[in-house]
Amino acid sequence: MSGTRPATALNVLLGNYPHTRPLKDGTIPVDGVDCRYPESAPLPPAFARMVRELAYDICEMPMATYLQARDAGVPVTLLPVVLVGGTHHRSLTRLPDSPETTPGDLAGRRVGVRAYGQTTGLWVRGWLREEYGVRSSDVTWVTTEDVHVAQYVNPPYVERSQAGRVVDLLRSHDVSAAVLGPKAIGGQGAGLVPLVADAENAGLAWARRHGTIPANHLLVVRDDVLRTRPDAVLAFYRALRKAIADTAGERDDSPAGRAVAAGWSTSLTACVEIAGRYALEQSLIGEPVDVAEIERKTAFLQEEQ
């Protein structure tokens, strides 16, 4: 009879990126852990399954979904990993042949967004208020999907449409502008025009001012897994941190490239603090976010760096 101790199993949902590939293909093993990587294409349905059914042990999760899940008491803990990030001044768009509109013109108008709880929308509404004085409640947000967290009820200035895609809201002239995430801009949003004239530099200015880059997708672990299998969580975190470091050469010096990181830092702390403030201002959550408390729950990961 073999004396080999069986590996702990973890069910891990991750998107497909250069920095997750070494884990998925086994190039970087997770010491003592049998990691299984189910696929979800597209990813958003998996986020809903995680917060509604706790379907995975460890799961990639959008910032806004995490904040709403935490606010609703869903038993998940944030791990200090940014998988996807970038600035979002180019994410507020219009049709190229529509009347020229500035972000400051949107008060009293209708704006399309996939879901009110979409993280891109969280960041866009944040800079809209900071830089143009337009509050989330000044706009009617027209959505094509529901939020991931089942317990959340949209505020009265959010309207659900039966349109299939956000770009369809623009083309039917139901909205004056639309919020589209990075992938959508290259897909359904191809050819759309940013409302911010120099969106790239505006985004860089936001990042300099705040000392961070907006994080879109982070990572969470189920509380029961963190409590009963901390060694397995630590082993996975170490492997992912190594994968991020080993693939650094595949990322450029853009905000999106620099956003990917593992470990608590002044930048990540600031990012979560700002996102939490934005979420509270936008009625996405009901209570302030205590980032120090979030950091304490995974302090043991920092000791290994």
N, C-alpha and C positions, 0 to 999 in steps of 0.2 A: 504494500500500500504506500502510495506516495506521501511524503510529508510536506509537499508544497501547499501553501495556504492559498485557497481560492481567491481570485481577485474580486474586489468590490465592484459592483456594476453601477454605472451612472448613465442615465438617459439624458442626452444633451442636445438641445436644439440650437444650431448655429446656422447663420447664413453662409454663403459661399464667397469667401474673400481670400486674397493672398495670405493673410495672417491667420486664417482658420484652416487653410488647406493642409498644412503639415500635421495637424491633429487628425483631420478626417482621413488622410491617406496613410497615417501611421508613421510618417517620417519622424515625428516627435511623439514618443509614447507617453502615456500618463502612468507614472510609476505605481504599480499595484492596483490599478483600476481598469476595469473593462468598460471603456466608454463606447456607447452606441450613439450614433449620430443620425437620427431620422431626418428625412428631408421634408420640407414644406415649400411648395412653389405655387403661389407667392407666399411670402412669410407672414403677412398680417393675420391670417386665420390661426396660425400657431400661437401668436401673442394672445389672442382671445381665448384659445384653449388653455393656455397657461394660467391666466388670471381667473378664468371661470371654472376650470376643472383641475388645476394644478397638474397638468398633463405630463410635465417633464421634471427631472430633478434639477437641472440647470438650464436656463433659457435666455437667449438673446431677447432684449425687451426695449422698446422705445422709451425715452425719458418720460414723456407725458403719461404713458400707460403705467409705468412704474409709480410715478407720483400719485396717480389716481388709485392704483391698486393699494398702495401704502395707506392712503387716506381712507379707503374703504375697509381696511383691516385684513386684506388678503395676506396670508402668512408667507411672504417672500422677503428676502434680504438682498440689498444691492451689493454686488461685487464690484470692486474698483477697476473696471475695464471699459474702455470706450472702443467699440467695434466700428462705429460709423459716426462721422461728425462733419461739420463744415458750416460756413456762413450762409445766411438765408435771405439776403436782400434781393437776390435775383429770383426768389421763389414766389414773389407777388407779381403776377403777369396779367396781360390783356391781349386781345386780338390785335394784330399789326395794323388792321384797317379801321380800328375803333377810334373814337375821339381820344386825343391825348389826355391822360388822367394822371395826376400825381397821387402819392399815398395820402397826402393831406386832404384830398378831395373825397375820400371814401366815407366820411361821416354821413350817415343817412342813406347810404347805398347798400347794395347787396353784393356779397363776395362769396364765391364758391370755394369749398374745401372738402376734401374726402370725408373727414369726420371732424367734429369740433375738438375731439381729443387727439387728433393727429399731432405729432411732435413738431413737424414743420410749421403748422399753424400756431403752436405755442410760441415758437421763436419769432415768427413774423408779427404776431400780435404784440409781442414784447417790444420789438423795436418800433412798431407803429405808434405805440403810446409814448415811448421815450423820445423819439425823434420828431414825431409829427403831431403829438397830442391827441391822437385818435384812440379812444378806449374801445375795448372789445364790445361793450354794450352800445357803442355808437353805430355799429354795423349790424346788418342782418346777415348771418352766416348760413349759407345754403349748403347742405351736406348731401352726399350720395351714399354714405355708409353710417352705421352706428358706431359708437365708441366701443372699445374692447371690454371695459369694465362694466359688467351688467348692472351693478348697483347705481351707477351714475345717471342722473337725469339732466339733460341739457337745459341751459338757461332759456328764458322766453325769447331771446333774440336769435335763437338757432332754429332753422327751418329744415325739415327733411324733404328732399326732392326724390322723385322716381327716375331721374336722369341716370343713365348708366355710368357716365364718367364725368369728372369735373369739367373737362374741356367741352363737353356737350352743353353745359350750362352757359359757357361763354358763347358758343356758336348759336345758341337759341336766343341770345341776348337776354337771358334771365338774370344774369349778374354782370356787374361792371368790371370785375377783376376776379382772378382765381389764384388760390394758393396751391402750388404744385411742388412736391418733393423732388430731390435730385434725379431720381430715376424717371419720374413722370415728365420732367422737363425735356429729357432726351427721347421720350416716347410720345405719349399723347399730346404733350405740350410743345412739340417741335414747331418752331416758327413763331411762338408767342414772344411778346416783348415785355421786358421787366418795366414795372412802373418807376423804379428808381433808375435815374439816368445813368449813373456810374455805379452800378450795383456791386461790382467787385471791390472797388475801393471803399465803398460805404461799409461793406461787410468787414474788410480789413480794419477800418477805423473802429467799428464796434468791438472787434477782438482786442485791439490795442487798449481801448478805453476800459474794458472789463477784465483784461488779463486772462482771457480764456477763449476757447473756441466752442461754439455750441455743439453739444453731444446729441446725436439723434438716437443711436442704439447703444445700450449698455448691456449688462449681464445681471441676472438675478438667480438666486438659489432658493429652493423651498426651505422654509425654516426647519422643518423636521429633518431634512437631509443635512443641513448645517449643524444641527444639534447632535445627531446620531452618527454622522460620518464626516466629522471635520477633517480627518486626515485625507480622505478621498477628495474633498473640496480643495484642500491645500495642494494636493498633487495635481489636480486639474488646473488650478490657477497658475502653478509654477510652469506647467507645460504650455499654457496659452501665453503666458508672459514671455517665455522663450521663443515661441512662434512669432510673436509680435516683434521681438528684437531681431530675430534672424531674417525677417522679411522687410526690415527697414529700408533696404535698398530698392524695394519695389514700390515705395511711396515717394511722391515728390514733396516739394516744400510748400505746397498749397495748404490752405487751412484744412481741407479734407485729409491731406496726407499727414499733417502734423497732429490732427485730432486723435488718431489711433494711438492708444497708450494703455499700459497696465500699471496700477498702483495709485494710491491716494497721493495727491500733489496739491499745491496751491491752486493750480489751474482747475483740477477736477472739483475741488471743494468749492471754488468760486462758481463753476458751471452749475453744480447742483443747487447752490444757494440762489443763483439768479433764476434758474428754471423754477425753483420752488416759489420764489416771489412772483414771477410772471403767472404761474399757475393759480396762485391765490388771487391775484388781481383779476384774472380772467374767469373766476368762479369754476375752475377745473377741480379745485380741492377746497376743503372747508377750513383747514387748520394750517398754521405755519409749519414749515419743514425744519426740523432740528437736524442739521447736517452732522454736527458733532456726534449725536446719538447714532446716526447711520454709520459713521466711521468707526465708532467703538465696537459695533457688532462684528466687524471684520478686521479688527486690529491685529489679530494673530497672523494675518497674511503679510502685514508690513514687517513683522519681525523676521520674515524669511528673505527680505530683500537686501 
